């Protein structure tokens, strides 16, 4: 969670710190701590709460266009998934990779379920599955070519299911070959050259997450460099996803840029990893974000 918030902040979606990208991940993490599984109807309610659905003020900051459109559709009656390609799911998938790190099948199944809530595009859903699998592998210290090879092995059996159940399924046909090409790129990073070779079109969520994998796998001595480079390619969303991968591998670290609520994020991450399965003694996400935006109000609210 520290890596997610750091990568989001580095991406600059919200100029004063982390944005709606991290806010969504926090809501998902809270549910996983409490239930150790996704509950989609309850998750929709929790996500919409931060948009003011329960007579409160909206507290999301700098939402992506896709997420803002999803929230508006949900407010109108039902959360309809987005048909256009979207990278948003790669950040949301981070806590799933940590939670289900010991169960590769659950990583894939839960990531598909979460992806389908927001996206109807095959590439967008698959990108989220890739991100979750990479985070799970990072929890066990995988890096370099082993990381990409392990992610490929984990997600390839699911590609046909994703393609059959979502739009633009043909986009996934070339994905195994793209993994092979990316594996050859690992270790060849010089500035932004290697990611550019992978992400010729960062608007394509699969190319963007592949560039993120190459960065996360390369294990530079300064761990934050991969996150900075990812943020340059894919903004706060890709920065948050790669931050999650790096953070899962290295644990709680000091990041070279400041962001609010870092001790809260550290505790959320700790509980996702090993419990306790309890959030009643943690701050309420809506209250944290409302306070961050407006400061303390007098009286009781």
C-alpha positions as CSV (number, residue, x, y, z in Angstrom):
1,X,0.0,0.0,0.0
2,X,2.9,2.3,0.6
3,X,4.2,1.6,-2.9
4,X,0.7,2.2,-4.4
5,X,0.4,5.6,-2.7
6,X,4.0,6.5,-3.6
7,X,3.5,5.6,-7.3
8,X,0.2,7.4,-7.4
9,X,1.8,10.5,-5.9
10,X,4.7,10.3,-8.3
11,X,2.3,10.2,-11.2
12,X,0.9,13.6,-10.2
13,X,-2.8,12.9,-11.0
14,X,-3.5,15.1,-7.9
15,X,-0.9,17.7,-7.5
16,X,-0.9,17.5,-3.7
17,X,-0.5,13.8,-3.2
18,X,-2.3,10.5,-3.9
19,X,-5.5,10.5,-5.9
20,X,-8.6,8.5,-6.5
21,X,-6.3,5.7,-7.7
22,X,-5.1,5.0,-4.1
23,X,-8.5,5.7,-2.6
24,X,-10.1,2.9,-4.6
25,X,-7.3,0.5,-3.7
26,X,-7.8,1.4,0.0
27,X,-11.5,0.5,-0.2
28,X,-10.8,-2.8,-1.8
29,X,-8.1,-3.6,0.8
30,X,-10.5,-2.9,3.6
31,X,-13.0,-5.4,2.2
32,X,-10.3,-8.0,1.8
33,X,-9.1,-7.5,5.3
34,X,-12.6,-8.0,6.7
35,X,-13.8,-10.8,4.4
36,X,-10.7,-12.4,2.8
37,X,-12.7,-12.4,-0.5
38,X,-14.4,-10.0,-2.8
39,X,-18.1,-9.2,-2.3
40,X,-19.0,-7.3,-5.5
41,X,-22.3,-5.7,-4.4
42,X,-20.8,-4.6,-1.1
43,X,-17.7,-3.3,-2.9
44,X,-19.9,-1.2,-5.2
45,X,-21.5,0.4,-2.2
46,X,-18.2,1.1,-0.5
47,X,-16.7,2.6,-3.6
48,X,-19.7,4.8,-4.2
49,X,-19.7,6.0,-0.6
50,X,-16.5,8.0,-1.3
51,X,-18.4,9.6,-4.2
52,X,-21.0,11.0,-1.8
53,X,-23.7,8.3,-2.3
54,X,-24.7,8.4,1.4
55,X,-25.5,12.1,1.6
56,X,-21.8,13.0,2.0
57,X,-19.5,15.2,0.0
58,X,-17.6,13.5,-2.8
59,X,-14.0,12.9,-1.7
60,X,-12.4,11.3,-4.8
61,X,-9.6,13.4,-6.2
62,X,-8.6,13.6,-9.8
63,X,-10.6,10.5,-11.0
64,X,-9.6,9.1,-14.4
65,X,-12.2,9.7,-17.1
66,X,-13.1,6.0,-17.1
67,X,-13.7,5.8,-13.4
68,X,-15.6,9.1,-13.3
69,X,-17.9,7.8,-16.1
70,X,-18.4,4.5,-14.1
71,X,-19.3,6.4,-11.0
72,X,-21.8,8.5,-12.9
73,X,-23.5,5.4,-14.4
74,X,-23.6,3.7,-11.0
75,X,-25.2,6.8,-9.5
76,X,-27.8,6.7,-12.3
77,X,-28.8,3.2,-11.4
78,X,-26.3,0.5,-12.2
79,X,-22.5,0.2,-12.5
80,X,-22.1,-0.5,-16.2
81,X,-18.6,-1.6,-17.2
82,X,-16.5,0.5,-19.6
83,X,-16.2,-0.8,-23.2
84,X,-13.2,1.3,-24.2
85,X,-9.7,0.1,-23.2
86,X,-8.7,1.3,-19.7
87,X,-5.5,0.9,-17.6
88,X,-7.4,1.6,-14.4
89,X,-7.7,-2.0,-13.3
90,X,-3.9,-2.6,-12.9
91,X,-3.9,-0.5,-9.7
92,X,-7.1,-1.9,-8.3
93,X,-5.6,-5.5,-8.6
94,X,-2.7,-4.9,-6.3
95,X,-4.3,-6.0,-3.0
96,X,-5.7,-9.1,-4.7
97,X,-2.2,-10.2,-5.6
98,X,-1.1,-9.8,-2.0
99,X,-4.2,-11.4,-0.4
100,X,-4.2,-14.5,-2.6
101,X,-0.5,-14.8,-3.1
102,X,-0.5,-18.4,-2.0
103,X,-3.3,-19.4,-4.4
104,X,-2.6,-18.7,-8.1
105,X,-6.0,-19.8,-9.2
106,X,-7.7,-17.4,-6.8
107,X,-5.5,-14.5,-7.9
108,X,-6.7,-15.1,-11.5
109,X,-10.4,-15.7,-10.6
110,X,-10.7,-12.8,-8.2
111,X,-8.9,-10.4,-10.6
112,X,-11.2,-11.4,-13.4
113,X,-14.2,-10.8,-11.2
114,X,-13.0,-7.4,-10.1
115,X,-12.0,-6.5,-13.7
116,X,-15.4,-7.3,-15.1
117,X,-17.1,-5.0,-12.6
118,X,-15.3,-2.0,-14.3
119,X,-14.4,-3.2,-17.8
120,X,-16.0,-5.0,-20.7
121,X,-12.7,-4.9,-22.8
122,X,-10.6,-8.1,-22.8
123,X,-7.3,-6.3,-22.7
124,X,-8.3,-4.1,-19.8
125,X,-9.4,-7.2,-17.8
126,X,-6.3,-9.2,-18.7
127,X,-4.1,-6.2,-17.7
128,X,-5.5,-6.3,-14.2
129,X,-4.9,-10.1,-14.0
130,X,-1.3,-9.6,-15.0
131,X,-0.8,-6.9,-12.4
132,X,-2.3,-9.1,-9.6
133,X,-0.1,-12.0,-10.7
134,X,3.0,-9.9,-10.7
135,X,2.3,-8.6,-7.2
136,X,1.7,-12.1,-6.0
137,X,5.0,-13.3,-7.5
138,X,6.7,-10.2,-6.0
139,X,5.6,-11.2,-2.6
140,X,8.0,-14.2,-2.9
141,X,10.9,-12.1,-4.1
142,X,10.6,-12.9,-7.8
143,X,12.3,-10.5,-10.1
144,X,14.1,-10.4,-13.5
145,X,13.0,-12.8,-16.2
146,X,11.7,-15.2,-13.6
147,X,9.0,-12.6,-12.7
148,X,7.7,-12.3,-16.2
149,X,7.9,-16.0,-16.9
150,X,6.0,-16.8,-13.8
151,X,3.3,-14.2,-14.6
152,X,3.0,-15.6,-18.1
153,X,2.6,-19.1,-16.8
154,X,-0.1,-18.0,-14.2
155,X,-2.3,-16.0,-16.6
156,X,-2.1,-17.9,-19.9
157,X,-4.7,-20.6,-19.1
158,X,-7.2,-17.8,-18.3
159,X,-6.8,-15.9,-21.6
160,X,-9.4,-17.9,-23.5
161,X,-12.0,-17.4,-20.7
162,X,-11.4,-13.7,-20.6
163,X,-11.6,-13.4,-24.4
164,X,-14.9,-15.4,-24.5
165,X,-16.6,-13.4,-21.8
166,X,-15.5,-9.9,-22.9
167,X,-15.2,-7.6,-25.9
168,X,-12.2,-7.5,-28.3
169,X,-11.1,-11.0,-27.4
170,X,-8.8,-11.2,-30.4
171,X,-6.4,-8.7,-28.7
172,X,-5.3,-11.5,-26.3
173,X,-4.1,-13.8,-29.1
174,X,-0.7,-12.1,-29.3
175,X,-0.2,-11.8,-25.5
176,X,2.1,-14.9,-25.0
177,X,4.4,-13.6,-27.7
178,X,4.4,-10.2,-26.1
179,X,5.5,-11.8,-22.9
180,X,8.4,-13.5,-24.7
181,X,9.5,-10.2,-26.2
182,X,9.3,-8.5,-22.8
183,X,11.3,-11.2,-21.2
184,X,14.1,-10.5,-23.6
185,X,13.9,-6.8,-22.7
186,X,14.4,-7.3,-18.9
187,X,17.8,-6.1,-17.9
188,X,18.3,-3.9,-20.9
189,X,16.9,-0.7,-19.3
190,X,18.8,2.4,-20.0
191,X,16.7,5.4,-19.0
192,X,13.3,4.9,-20.6
193,X,14.5,3.1,-23.7
194,X,13.5,-0.4,-22.7
195,X,10.0,0.5,-21.6
196,X,9.6,2.4,-24.8
197,X,10.4,-0.7,-26.8
198,X,7.6,-2.5,-25.0
199,X,5.0,0.3,-24.7
200,X,4.9,1.7,-28.2
201,X,1.3,2.6,-27.4
202,X,0.7,3.3,-23.7
203,X,-3.0,3.8,-24.4
204,X,-3.1,0.0,-24.8
205,X,-3.5,-1.3,-21.2
206,X,-1.6,-4.5,-22.1
207,X,1.4,-2.7,-23.6
208,X,1.4,-0.3,-20.6
209,X,1.3,-3.1,-18.0
210,X,4.0,-5.0,-19.9
211,X,6.3,-1.9,-19.7
212,X,5.5,-1.8,-16.0
213,X,6.5,-5.4,-15.6
214,X,9.8,-4.8,-17.3
215,X,10.5,-1.9,-15.0
216,X,9.4,-3.8,-11.8
217,X,11.4,-6.9,-12.8
218,X,14.6,-5.1,-13.4
219,X,15.4,-4.4,-9.7
220,X,17.4,-1.2,-9.9
221,X,19.5,-0.5,-6.8
222,X,17.3,2.5,-6.2
223,X,13.9,0.9,-5.9
224,X,12.0,4.1,-6.6
225,X,13.4,4.5,-10.1
226,X,11.1,1.9,-11.6
227,X,8.1,3.6,-10.0
228,X,9.2,7.0,-11.4
229,X,9.7,5.5,-14.9
230,X,6.3,3.8,-14.7
231,X,4.6,7.1,-13.7
232,X,6.2,8.7,-16.8
233,X,4.7,6.1,-19.1
234,X,1.3,5.5,-17.5
235,X,0.7,8.3,-15.0
236,X,-0.6,7.6,-11.5
237,X,-2.3,4.4,-12.4
238,X,0.8,2.6,-13.8
239,X,2.9,4.2,-11.1
240,X,0.6,2.8,-8.4
241,X,0.6,-0.7,-9.9
242,X,4.4,-0.8,-10.2
243,X,4.8,0.7,-6.8
244,X,2.6,-2.1,-5.5
245,X,4.9,-4.7,-7.2
246,X,8.1,-3.1,-5.9
247,X,6.6,-2.7,-2.4
248,X,5.3,-6.3,-2.3
249,X,8.9,-7.5,-3.0
250,X,10.8,-5.2,-0.7
251,X,8.3,-4.6,2.2
252,X,7.9,-1.4,4.1
253,X,10.5,1.2,2.9
254,X,11.0,4.9,3.1
255,X,10.1,6.5,-0.2
256,X,12.1,9.6,-1.4
257,X,8.9,11.7,-1.7
258,X,6.4,12.5,1.0
259,X,2.7,11.7,0.9
260,X,-0.1,11.8,3.5
261,X,-1.3,9.0,5.7
262,X,1.8,6.8,5.2
263,X,1.5,5.0,8.6
264,X,-2.2,4.2,7.8
265,X,-1.2,2.7,4.5
266,X,1.6,0.7,6.2
267,X,-1.0,-0.8,8.6
268,X,-3.5,-1.6,5.9
269,X,-0.8,-3.5,4.0
270,X,0.3,-5.4,7.1
271,X,-3.3,-6.5,7.7
272,X,-3.8,-7.6,4.1
273,X,-0.7,-9.8,4.5
274,X,-1.3,-11.3,7.9
275,X,-4.3,-9.9,9.6
276,X,-6.0,-9.4,12.0
277,X,-9.2,-9.6,9.9
278,X,-10.5,-6.4,11.5
279,X,-10.9,-2.8,10.5
280,X,-13.1,-1.4,13.3
281,X,-10.0,0.0,15.0
282,X,-8.8,1.6,11.8
283,X,-9.9,5.0,10.5
284,X,-12.9,5.0,8.2
285,X,-11.7,5.6,4.6
286,X,-14.3,8.3,3.9
287,X,-13.5,10.2,7.0
288,X,-9.7,10.1,6.3
289,X,-10.2,11.5,2.8
290,X,-12.8,14.1,3.8
291,X,-10.4,15.3,6.5
292,X,-7.5,15.4,4.0
293,X,-9.5,17.6,1.7
294,X,-11.3,19.9,4.1
295,X,-9.5,19.8,7.4
296,X,-11.1,19.3,10.8
297,X,-14.7,20.5,11.2
298,X,-16.0,21.8,14.6
299,X,-18.7,19.7,16.3
300,X,-19.9,16.2,15.5
301,X,-20.3,14.9,12.0
